[in-house]
């Protein structure tokens, strides 16, 4: 399969033209218009600093249907005890910066470049990108961010300073997405951590069908403001 080079036109080749590893196109920019179109087509950017922007549509795709969320007994106890206070959209710039800078085991460096940070903060300001935060004793302990379109939440990255902090934020967000009628969380690529929470791999054609069904619904833009009270 060829890898397409993007021009200044806000357009992408069909996702089914991606290479076997999921790479579809190179180049372009991270403008809100291009990013939103990419997500609507089942495409996302993923690259390292010093490289051109790379656009991906992997097959298979990892997804989590909110009603299939699995919460371990240990994590359920953490949530019931109120170890962490969970909020939405209270510290988006801090969350994405932590996702970019907090070291991960078996990972050298980050794919969240300064350019990516700026682009997603702009999407947050426009009401499309959201964060979920875990706080302990007034300090940010973990969290995640992603993009919301229609009834699909596209998860981008998670981080934690304390054990279970990111899991607490994710499971709380997933529960609320279920209550809000969201049909799918796009987890993009497979990790053992997300599999343990109930995510599953599906063929790209199935993912694109589910995505089209989720995008029939209007996107509710704006800040998710309220603190979250858990009832796990």
Wavefront OBJ file of the C-alpha trace (Angstrom):
o trace
v 0.000 0.000 0.000
v 1.305 3.514 -0.769
v 1.663 6.113 1.985
v -0.024 9.308 0.878
v 1.548 12.749 1.171
v -0.957 15.378 2.267
v -1.228 18.820 0.684
v -2.655 22.078 2.052
v -6.127 20.827 1.158
v -8.038 19.583 4.215
v -8.583 16.029 2.978
v -7.485 12.439 3.611
v -7.373 9.267 1.550
v -9.832 6.525 2.584
v -8.686 4.714 5.768
v -8.877 1.352 3.980
v -5.823 2.449 1.970
v -3.617 2.358 5.081
v -0.492 0.201 5.078
v -0.580 -3.099 7.021
v 0.860 -1.345 10.097
v -1.887 1.303 9.924
v 0.131 4.175 8.471
v -2.019 6.066 5.965
v -0.518 9.479 5.224
v 2.291 11.905 6.023
v 2.387 15.683 6.235
v -0.350 18.258 6.555
v -0.907 20.212 9.762
v -2.640 19.994 13.120
v -5.276 22.636 12.501
v -8.619 22.056 14.244
v -10.305 21.522 10.880
v -7.871 18.787 9.823
v -7.863 17.069 13.213
v -11.661 16.959 13.423
v -11.946 15.600 9.897
v -9.341 12.949 10.717
v -11.261 11.744 13.757
v -14.519 11.649 11.814
v -12.806 9.380 9.272
v -11.235 7.092 11.889
v -7.737 8.563 11.496
v -5.421 10.020 14.147
v -1.942 11.614 14.264
v 0.934 9.810 15.974
v 4.568 10.754 15.466
v 7.743 11.788 17.274
v 9.421 15.168 17.454
v 11.678 15.773 14.460
v 9.496 13.670 12.134
v 6.738 14.872 9.805
v 3.161 14.377 11.009
v 2.118 10.748 10.520
v -1.560 9.772 10.210
v -2.802 6.302 11.163
v -5.838 4.053 10.853
v -4.835 0.677 12.333
v -6.510 -2.642 11.687
v -7.601 -4.055 14.090
v -8.756 -1.159 16.267
v -9.126 -1.233 20.056
v -12.528 -0.044 21.285
v -14.441 -0.038 24.539
v -18.210 0.095 24.660
v -18.965 1.938 27.932
v -21.469 -0.683 29.079
v -18.724 -3.324 28.853
v -16.372 -1.539 31.261
v -14.773 -3.927 33.755
v -13.785 -2.602 37.176
v -11.656 -4.826 39.393
v -12.615 -5.376 43.004
v -9.507 -3.571 44.175
v -10.216 -0.523 42.022
v -13.859 -0.567 43.062
v -12.717 -0.348 46.688
v -10.464 2.610 45.836
v -13.388 4.387 44.185
v -15.803 3.665 47.025
v -13.334 4.962 49.596
v -13.048 8.238 47.702
v -9.256 8.055 47.599
v -9.332 10.382 44.578
v -11.591 13.294 43.711
v -12.507 13.094 40.021
v -13.235 16.146 37.893
v -13.714 16.865 34.206
v -12.082 19.692 32.242
v -10.567 21.404 35.265
v -6.899 21.105 34.240
v -6.703 20.167 30.546
v -3.320 21.848 29.824
v -1.777 20.221 32.902
v -3.157 16.805 31.954
v -1.862 16.819 28.392
v 1.507 18.157 29.519
v 1.779 15.378 32.099
v 0.826 12.807 29.448
v 3.715 14.157 27.374
v 6.314 14.254 30.139
v 5.606 11.553 32.754
v 7.906 8.569 31.960
v 6.300 5.249 31.084
v 7.823 1.818 31.481
v 9.138 0.364 28.236
v 8.698 3.672 26.434
v 11.539 5.937 25.352
v 10.418 9.516 24.799
v 6.962 10.780 23.855
v 4.788 11.170 20.779
v 3.021 14.203 22.301
v 5.189 16.947 20.852
v 4.852 20.629 21.847
v 2.997 21.091 18.547
v 0.543 18.366 19.547
v 0.030 19.918 22.971
v -0.827 23.268 21.438
v -3.168 21.691 18.898
v -5.194 19.777 21.477
v -5.346 22.686 23.905
v -6.877 24.609 20.993
v -9.420 21.804 20.460
v -10.212 22.000 24.172
v -10.776 25.745 23.912
v -13.151 25.071 21.009
v -15.094 22.569 23.130
v -14.088 19.327 21.381
v -11.268 17.992 23.589
v -11.828 17.020 27.216
v -9.889 15.813 30.227
v -10.686 13.758 33.295
v -8.573 14.406 36.390
v -7.853 12.523 39.601
v -6.916 14.695 42.592
v -5.517 13.702 45.971
v -5.032 16.219 48.756
v -5.502 19.021 46.247
v -2.804 17.769 43.890
v -3.200 16.302 40.413
v -2.553 12.558 40.738
v -3.486 11.283 37.285
v -5.793 11.718 34.351
v -6.480 11.398 30.654
v -7.596 13.443 27.667
v -9.347 12.849 24.372
v -11.713 14.194 21.737
v -15.511 13.976 21.721
v -17.562 13.862 18.504
v -21.144 12.687 18.280
v -21.491 9.754 20.665
v -17.843 8.659 20.385
v -14.999 9.577 22.720
v -11.543 9.204 21.167
v -9.118 8.507 23.999
v -5.641 9.908 23.413
v -3.398 9.387 26.429
v -3.323 8.743 30.183
v -0.821 9.404 32.952
v -0.494 8.856 36.670
v 1.688 10.074 39.493
v -0.034 7.709 41.945
v -1.157 4.104 41.545
v -4.767 3.775 40.331
v -5.159 7.511 39.687
v -5.519 7.237 35.900
v -7.699 4.112 36.209
v -10.004 5.976 38.586
v -10.336 8.859 36.132
v -10.919 6.547 33.165
v -13.508 4.321 34.825
v -15.400 7.334 36.153
v -15.393 8.945 32.725
v -16.535 5.699 31.074
v -19.451 5.408 33.489
v -20.555 8.950 32.699
v -20.158 8.422 28.967
v -22.508 5.444 29.313
v -25.034 7.608 31.171
v -24.743 10.258 28.445
v -25.544 7.736 25.741
v -22.061 7.417 24.243
v -21.719 4.312 22.110
v -17.979 3.839 21.933
v -14.596 4.834 23.333
v -11.901 4.622 20.662
v -8.791 3.335 22.429
v -6.826 3.286 19.140
v -4.067 0.723 19.739
v -4.000 -2.331 21.973
v -2.519 -2.302 25.474
v -2.876 -4.876 28.234
v -4.075 -2.137 30.580
v -7.040 -1.242 28.361
v -7.835 -4.881 27.639
v -8.098 -5.416 31.398
v -10.745 -2.676 31.545
v -12.934 -4.363 28.944
v -11.624 -2.984 25.654
v -11.551 -5.348 22.688
v -10.017 -5.453 19.232
v -12.364 -5.158 16.250
v -11.633 -5.129 12.509
v -11.253 -1.636 11.069
v -14.367 -2.101 8.916
v -16.396 -2.833 12.069
v -14.883 0.167 13.834
v -15.706 2.475 10.914
v -19.296 1.220 10.866
v -19.663 1.820 14.604
v -18.058 5.242 14.212
v -20.493 6.235 11.459
v -23.397 5.229 13.715
v -22.002 7.285 16.611
v -21.437 10.346 14.433
v -25.084 10.513 13.404
v -25.668 12.232 16.744
v -24.804 15.920 17.180
v -21.632 16.884 18.999
v -22.273 18.674 22.276
v -19.429 21.158 22.544
v -18.269 22.945 25.662
v -16.677 22.346 28.998
v -17.604 19.411 31.210
v -17.568 21.417 34.411
v -19.091 19.590 37.362
v -17.168 17.607 39.943
v -18.035 13.934 39.790
v -19.498 11.982 42.675
v -18.821 8.271 42.277
v -21.315 5.545 43.161
v -19.300 2.441 42.320
l 1 2 3 4 5 6 7 8 9 10 11 12 13 14 15 16 17 18 19 20 21 22 23 24 25 26 27 28 29 30 31 32 33 34 35 36 37 38 39 40 41 42 43 44 45 46 47 48 49 50 51 52 53 54 55 56 57 58 59 60 61 62 63 64 65 66 67 68 69 70 71 72 73 74 75 76 77 78 79 80 81 82 83 84 85 86 87 88 89 90 91 92 93 94 95 96 97 98 99 100 101 102 103 104 105 106 107 108 109 110 111 112 113 114 115 116 117 118 119 120 121 122 123 124 125 126 127 128 129 130 131 132 133 134 135 136 137 138 139 140 141 142 143 144 145 146 147 148 149 150 151 152 153 154 155 156 157 158 159 160 161 162 163 164 165 166 167 168 169 170 171 172 173 174 175 176 177 178 179 180 181 182 183 184 185 186 187 188 189 190 191 192 193 194 195 196 197 198 199 200 201 202 203 204 205 206 207 208 209 210 211 212 213 214 215 216 217 218 219 220 221 222 223 224 225 226 227 228 229 230 231 232
